[in-house]
Amino acid sequence: MPAPQFHLTFGESVAHHPDIEPAVRRAVASEPVYTHLGAIFHDLPYYGNMIAEAIRYGLERPALDAPWAYRMHCIRPDRFVAHFIRAARTTPGLTREEGLALVGGILSHCALDLTLHPLVNYCARRDTALYGGHETYHHRIVEKYHALFFHLERFGEDVIGRRDFSLKTRVVKRGSLVRADAEPQIVAFMHDVYRGAYGNAPTAGQWTAWVRSFRHFGLMVGNEIAARNSRKVRQNELFRQRFYVGDGFDFHDFYAHSERRLAELVNLGYRYFEAADFSPPAEAEFCRFAHIDNLADPDGLGLPHLPALPTELVRPRRRRPFQKPPFSRAA
């Protein structure tokens, strides 16, 4: 999935998108915590144990399985989003502004996955073929550099290494770094979403532990050590050529579709939220127009063409993934 810092930033962008309904833009601006929750909701199960994941990442091991994340991304994600919008409108204790912020956040997540995942998957599969290793490891590396170069171009600085980024990983209004907790209405909301889409749900303790672990992630990357690494790797032009603007692809061509899909999906979700008709026919109509097919490996219809993947495995002995690749312009 695009890196969490990218999802959080893209969720915030709903407030400034000129083609999005003003009511949603106002809600996203006024409820940043729930905007961030919606923007990262699909990916929270990946944050089950940050220490274990950090070790696996450092050792270039595959990511741990996250069955709930797989469900949300791959098993009727359109129905999951439809139930998310219904719960945002109907859960007692949630205000209208909070509900719309949640809706804007989750649809920003969908828009980014649907339009950037084809490029992420291409780069990760290319590097898996060239260097070996596990695709999920390469997948995370690609996402890291997409987020890095995007933030540098758009804002002049990476969000990684900044204390204010760690604050953005607080995605509920109650709880702490040590206590797995959340406000009762948001736990009820979570249960309603999952049960409506899949018939069962994570326990409150399991889900709030993911939320707490996501805050731990924010601490791990919102410090000077992470900032120094960001400043170091951004200087290597080969990384930009390899992941961002390379032979046969340009990140910007895909991101233009991200902003277009963002407006389409958020406005569709707003109309569904406002109509408050969550009958099976209305849900089916929402799903048909949303065309949220598979967030992990979307169909890519209408997106730019990508080069063919390598057909031969090239795995130089002892070669590290970030040495100069044989296909770069500088080779």
MARKOLDO-383875 format. One line per field, with one value per residue (C-alpha): x, y, z. Coordinates in steps of 0.2 Angstrom, whole numbers, padded with zeros to 4 digits, always signed. Layout:
// residues N
x = X  ... .
y = Y  ... .
z = Z  ... .
This chain:
// residues 331
x = +0000  +0007  +0017  +0007  +0014  +0008  -0010  -0011  -0005  -0017  -0032  -0028  -0028  -0047  -0049  -0040  -0047  -0057  -0068  -0074  -0090  -0088  -0096  -0083  -0069  -0075  -0076  -0059  -0052  -0061  -0058  -0040  -0040  -0054  -0048  -0032  -0041  -0051  -0035  -0026  -0041  -0037  -0019  -0020  -0019  -0001  +0004  +0002  +0019  +0031  +0046  +0045  +0040  +0055  +0067  +0060  +0061  +0079  +0083  +0074  +0062  +0044  +0030  +0020  +0003  -0012  -0028  -0040  -0030  -0031  -0050  -0052  -0041  -0045  -0062  -0076  -0068  -0082  -0095  -0083  -0082  -0101  -0103  -0090  -0100  -0116  -0108  -0101  -0119  -0128  -0117  -0123  -0111  -0103  -0106  -0110  -0093  -0084  -0093  -0089  -0071  -0070  -0078  -0066  -0052  -0056  -0060  -0044  -0036  -0045  -0041  -0023  -0022  -0032  -0021  -0003  -0003  -0001  +0016  +0021  +0017  +0027  +0043  +0042  +0040  +0053  +0066  +0060  +0065  +0081  +0087  +0077  +0070  +0052  +0040  +0033  +0050  +0053  +0035  +0038  +0054  +0045  +0032  +0045  +0053  +0037  +0032  +0049  +0050  +0032  +0034  +0050  +0042  +0025  +0031  +0050  +0053  +0050  +0037  +0048  +0059  +0047  +0038  +0022  +0021  +0022  +0007  -0003  -0002  -0014  -0030  -0042  -0046  -0044  -0030  -0011  +0006  +0004  -0015  -0024  -0040  -0052  -0068  -0083  -0092  -0077  -0075  -0094  -0092  -0077  -0088  -0102  -0091  -0083  -0098  -0109  -0096  -0089  -0101  -0087  -0075  -0059  -0061  -0060  -0044  -0036  -0041  -0036  -0019  -0017  -0021  -0008  +0005  +0002  +0007  +0022  +0026  +0025  +0037  +0049  +0050  +0046  +0064  +0081  +0088  +0074  +0077  +0096  +0092  +0079  +0092  +0105  +0095  +0087  +0104  +0105  +0098  +0098  +0084  +0073  +0077  +0073  +0057  +0050  +0054  +0062  +0063  +0046  +0036  +0033  +0025  +0017  +0007  -0001  -0003  -0013  -0026  -0025  -0032  -0045  -0051  -0051  -0064  -0075  -0075  -0077  -0092  -0100  -0097  -0105  -0120  -0122  -0120  -0132  -0146  -0145  -0153  -0142  -0154  -0146  -0151  -0143  -0128  -0126  -0128  -0114  -0103  -0106  -0102  -0087  -0078  -0067  -0061  -0045  -0035  -0020  -0019  -0031  -0036  -0027  -0039  -0036  -0019  -0003  +0005  +0020  +0035  +0035  +0043  +0059  +0058  +0075  +0081  +0097  +0103  +0121  +0130  +0131  +0123  +0113  +0096  +0102  +0118  +0117  +0104  +0109  +0095  +0098  +0103  +0119  +0124 .
y = +0000  +0018  +0022  +0028  +0046  +0047  +0041  +0053  +0068  +0063  +0062  +0080  +0085  +0082  +0099  +0108  +0099  +0112  +0099  +0090  +0095  +0109  +0100  +0086  +0098  +0108  +0092  +0085  +0102  +0102  +0084  +0079  +0065  +0055  +0060  +0052  +0037  +0035  +0037  +0023  +0012  -0001  -0003  -0003  -0022  -0021  -0013  -0028  -0028  -0013  -0021  -0037  -0028  -0016  -0031  -0040  -0024  -0022  -0040  -0038  -0051  -0052  -0043  -0053  -0059  -0047  -0057  -0042  -0031  -0044  -0044  -0025  -0024  -0039  -0046  -0035  -0019  -0009  -0017  -0014  +0005  +0005  -0001  +0011  +0025  +0018  +0016  +0034  +0041  +0030  +0026  +0034  +0047  +0052  +0069  +0073  +0082  +0067  +0055  +0065  +0066  +0047  +0046  +0058  +0049  +0031  +0036  +0045  +0029  +0020  +0033  +0032  +0013  +0011  +0023  +0021  +0002  -0003  +0007  +0001  -0017  -0015  -0008  -0021  -0036  -0029  -0028  -0045  -0053  -0043  -0045  -0059  -0058  -0056  -0045  -0037  -0031  -0023  -0016  -0007  +0001  +0007  +0015  +0023  +0032  +0037  +0046  +0054  +0062  +0067  +0076  +0084  +0090  +0096  +0103  +0105  +0093  +0075  +0072  +0058  +0064  +0077  +0078  +0084  +0068  +0057  +0068  +0063  +0045  +0048  +0042  +0041  +0055  +0043  +0032  +0034  +0027  +0013  +0011  +0002  +0012  +0022  +0032  +0020  +0027  +0024  +0006  +0003  +0011  -0001  -0016  -0010  -0008  -0025  -0035  -0027  -0031  -0048  -0054  -0053  -0041  -0039  -0038  -0020  -0025  -0031  -0016  -0003  -0012  -0009  +0009  +0011  +0002  +0014  +0028  +0018  +0019  +0037  +0039  +0027  +0038  +0055  +0058  +0065  +0047  +0045  +0063  +0060  +0044  +0054  +0068  +0055  +0044  +0058  +0064  +0048  +0051  +0033  +0030  +0044  +0035  +0018  +0022  +0039  +0044  +0030  +0022  +0019  +0027  +0043  +0044  +0061  +0053  +0041  +0054  +0065  +0050  +0049  +0067  +0064  +0048  +0057  +0069  +0056  +0044  +0057  +0066  +0049  +0044  +0061  +0058  +0040  +0047  +0061  +0050  +0039  +0025  +0010  -0003  -0018  -0009  +0007  -0002  -0011  +0005  +0014  -0001  -0001  +0017  +0017  +0003  -0001  -0018  -0024  -0011  -0022  -0026  -0015  -0017  -0001  +0003  +0020  +0022  +0025  +0010  +0001  -0008  -0027  -0035  -0044  -0062  -0068  -0068  -0058  -0061  -0056  -0064  -0053  -0039  -0027  -0021  -0002  -0004  +0004  -0006  -0012  -0004  +0014  +0028  +0030  +0012 .
z = +0000  -0002  +0013  +0028  +0028  +0010  +0015  +0029  +0018  +0004  +0016  +0022  +0004  +0003  +0012  -0002  -0017  -0027  -0035  -0019  -0010  +0002  +0016  +0015  +0014  +0029  +0039  +0034  +0039  +0056  +0061  +0057  +0069  +0061  +0043  +0047  +0054  +0038  +0028  +0037  +0042  +0029  +0034  +0053  +0054  +0047  +0063  +0075  +0082  +0077  +0085  +0075  +0059  +0061  +0063  +0048  +0038  +0043  +0038  +0021  +0026  +0020  +0029  +0041  +0036  +0040  +0037  +0041  +0029  +0016  +0017  +0017  +0001  -0009  -0004  -0010  -0004  -0013  +0000  +0014  +0009  +0007  +0025  +0031  +0025  +0032  +0049  +0048  +0045  +0058  +0073  +0088  +0096  +0080  +0074  +0056  +0054  +0061  +0050  +0034  +0040  +0041  +0024  +0016  +0024  +0018  +0000  -0001  +0004  -0010  -0023  -0019  -0019  -0035  -0045  -0038  -0034  -0052  -0052  -0035  -0040  -0056  -0047  -0033  -0046  -0057  -0042  -0036  -0053  -0054  -0036  -0028  -0011  -0007  -0016  +0000  +0005  -0012  -0011  +0005  -0002  -0018  -0007  +0004  -0011  -0018  -0002  +0000  -0017  -0017  -0001  -0007  -0023  -0015  +0001  +0000  +0014  +0019  +0033  +0040  +0054  +0059  +0076  +0069  +0058  +0074  +0081  +0065  +0069  +0084  +0075  +0089  +0102  +0117  +0122  +0124  +0119  +0133  +0134  +0120  +0120  +0110  +0112  +0114  +0098  +0087  +0093  +0090  +0073  +0069  +0074  +0063  +0048  +0049  +0054  +0040  +0027  +0033  +0047  +0060  +0067  +0077  +0095  +0103  +0111  +0095  +0085  +0098  +0099  +0081  +0084  +0098  +0088  +0074  +0086  +0090  +0071  +0072  +0086  +0077  +0061  +0069  +0076  +0071  +0066  +0053  +0047  +0044  +0034  +0024  +0020  +0015  +0003  -0006  -0012  -0023  -0040  -0044  -0032  -0040  -0057  -0051  -0042  -0047  -0064  -0074  -0090  -0096  -0082  -0073  -0055  -0060  -0074  -0061  -0047  -0059  -0059  -0040  -0038  -0052  -0043  -0026  -0032  -0040  -0025  -0012  -0021  -0024  -0005  +0000  -0010  -0003  +0015  +0012  +0004  +0020  +0009  +0014  +0006  -0004  -0021  -0015  -0009  -0026  -0035  -0025  -0028  -0047  -0048  -0036  -0046  -0031  -0037  -0029  -0019  -0018  -0036  -0046  -0064  -0069  -0082  -0089  -0081  -0091  -0099  -0090  -0097  -0098  -0082  -0084  -0089  -0083  -0065  -0063  -0045  -0044  -0029  -0013  -0023  -0011  -0018  -0017  -0028  -0045  -0055  -0072  -0081  -0074  -0086  -0076  -0078 .
